[in-house]
């Protein structure tokens, strides 16, 4: 066997393992619909097998040091079997998209086996219209949304002609030697030593430029203070924050990216501000359908933010911080609601909360696993937020799998403990698609939220077009824009 190698999980990655419970699964993924006919199962296997050398983490599993002496490490799985991870099934007739999303929900109701590499891919045949689907499922400790886009561009092609990799010239893959318990313990000690060395180097750099170091420290402390304030001001109690079970519901929504850009170009803000405004209106109306009064009610959304540098694109693991954004469901007027969301997100960016979250994540790199567990519980505490909303920018050009074009990409998020609803949004090739994930028992009316999202988008688009038509009709200037695009 090849020589062993150990790659220790980051503090953020390890926190996703700590947070995972029987009912709160920490895997994410996507539902992809492609033009048909579906490829043969063996052809899909061969295509993935020829690319696995580009994503070696897909052949690795977790190894936990004895006595929690350090964070888990990634090691090669000597029993790796591709057919276990790539699975094939078919929808019964008529093969509609409702059946497809029900299947996706069932797949995401099952935890990944931690004794194996933490991913699955499903080939789904029998979809109406001559199409087929792929469902990907990856543990959040393995991959975050931004790097997932990069990996998709490795697994998929940019042209209808599949990329040919010279598999015949590659050496057959051999698993590295499985580390002994003593070696795992020593890896934790070495990892802590390396972290201490990096800290010492940072101290020396700070000593050589005290003015810059003071500015960075001031900004970081401001960010930590903002997070402390958020902790002492809990999110409100809502039907979204209840005890959840292991079973899931999943609903998808298609929309046009041009509509979101038209709204932000007319009313101001960013595309993400428009997304949050639409979600705010949808949740307001859904709460009303549940008999919940929204006067004075402001929901808190946990919004993951990637801090992955450009030279880190394609790397596995998580480079994430989080911000807690306000969703003003108390506002009835759609224009005022949009202004409030834009202002809140602008204040959030100015508040240095993301900087503070990054500082805390960095500090966790020094923490033993037991302290790390407490810190990760704080990050996902129901006291801090009501729901997760993540918006991932995808490629704005078509991708292909074995010569077939990917028509739609719907992301799938995860549900932390005591959080019954999460929304993931992804733009791809001119579309912006929503994936709504919910606890099966807590939100039997998940479809109602989907309908409210479509209605809220239509309302905001009509408002933007009316504003533009009014401005052009009377010769007045366009309405003042809010924020930056």
C-alpha positions, 0 to 999 in steps of 0.5 A, a space after each residue: 500500500 502507499 504511504 499513509 497521509 493524514 489531513 485533519 478536519 478544520 474546526 468548522 468541518 468538525 463542528 458539522 460532525 458534532 452537530 449531527 444527531 439522529 434527526 438533524 442530518 448534516 448532509 447537503 446536495 442537489 437535485 439535477 434534471 437533465 435531458 434524456 435519454 439517461 446514460 447507462 449505469 455502467 457508463 456513468 460509473 466509468 465516467 466518475 471513476 475516470 475523474 476520481 483522481 481529481 477529487 481524492 477526498 471522495 475515496 477517503 473516510 473519517 478516522 477519529 483519534 482515541 480519547 478525543 485527543 484531536 479532531 478527526 482526520 481523513 484517511 483512504 478507505 481501503 474498502 472503497 467500492 464505487 458501486 456503493 456510492 453511485 446508485 441507480 433507481 427509477 420512478 414509477 409511471 407517470 414519473 412526474 416531478 412530484 414523485 422525483 422530489 418525494 424520492 429526494 426527500 426520502 434519500 435525504 432522510 437517511 444519514 450517511 454512514 460515517 464508516 465510509 466516504 461521506 457521499 452518494 450519487 443517485 441516477 434516477 430514470 423514468 422521469 417524464 418528458 424523456 428526462 432523467 435526474 441525478 441526486 447528489 448527497 455530500 456531508 457538510 464536513 466534506 464540502 460547502 456550497 461554493 466548493 460544490 459548484 467547483 466540484 460540479 465543474 469537475 464531474 460535469 463537462 463544459 461541452 456536449 463532447 465528454 472530456 476524455 481522461 487518460 485513465 490507461 496512463 494513470 497508476 491504479 489507485 491504492 489506498 494509503 496505509 491505515 494509521 494506527 491509534 498511536 499515529 492518530 494521537 500523534 497527528 492531533 499533537 502535531 496538528 496543534 503544534 502546527 496551529 501554534 506555529 502559525 499563531 506565533 508567525 502571525 504574532 511576529 508579523 503583527 509585531 513588525 507592523 503594529 499599526 496594521 495589527 491594531 486595526 485588524 484587532 479592533 475590527 475583529 473585536 467589534 465583530 465579536 461584540 456584534 455576535 455577542 449582542 446577537 446571542 443576548 437578543 434571541 430570535 423569536 419563537 415561531 412554528 419554524 423552531 420546533 423539535 424535528 424528526 428524521 423525515 423530510 419534505 422537499 419542494 422545488 421552484 423555478 424562476 428566471 434570474 433576469 426577473 431578480 436582476 430587473 427588480 434590483 436594477 429598478 428598486 435597488 439592492 442586490 440579487 441576494 437582497 431581492 431573494 431575501 425580500 421574496 422570502 420575507 413576504 412568503 414567510 409573512 403570508 405563510 405565518 398568516 395562514 398558520 394564524 400567527 400574527 406578524 405585527 412587530 415580528 422580525 425573523 432571523 435568518 442564518 445566511 452562510 457567507 463563503 470566505 474562500 479566496 480565489 486561489 482556494 476555489 476547488 479545495 474541499 472543506 468549508 471556508 464559511 462564516 455566517 451572518 444573521 440577517 433580519 427578515 421584517 415580516 411585520 411590514 405589509 408594503 412590498 416596496 417598504 419591505 424591500 427597503 428594510 431588507 436592503 438596509 438591514 443587510 447593509 447594516 449587517 455587512 457594516 457591523 463586522 459580524 462576519 469578521 467576528 464569526 471568522 475570528 471565532 472560527 479561527 479560535 476554535 482551531 485551538 479548542 479541544 473537541 469537547 470545547 469545540 462541541 460547545 462552540 458548535 452548539 452555540 453556532 446552531 442554537 435556536 436562540 440565534 436564528 429561525 431558519 437557514 437561507 443559503 444562496 449559491 451562485 452557479 455557472 451561467 453557462 450550460 453543463 453536460 453529463 455524458 453528452 446530455 445537458 443539465 436543464 435544472 439544478 435545485 440545491 438541497 440544504 440541511 436542518 439543524 436541530 430544532 429548525 424545521 425549515 431551510 431554503 437553498 437557492 442556486 443560480 444556473 444558466 440564466 435560472 435561479 432555482 429554490 430548494 425548500 427542505 422541511 421536517 415532514 411532520 412539522 411542515 405538511 404545508 411546505 407547498 404553501 411556502 413555495 406558492 407564496 414565494 412565486 406570488 411574492 416574486 410576481 408582486 415585486 416584479 410587477 412593482 418594479 415594472 410599474 415604477 419603471 413604466 411610471 418613470 418613463 411615462 412622465 419623463 421623470 428619473 428612475 426611482 432612487 436605487 437602494 444600496 449597491 448592485 
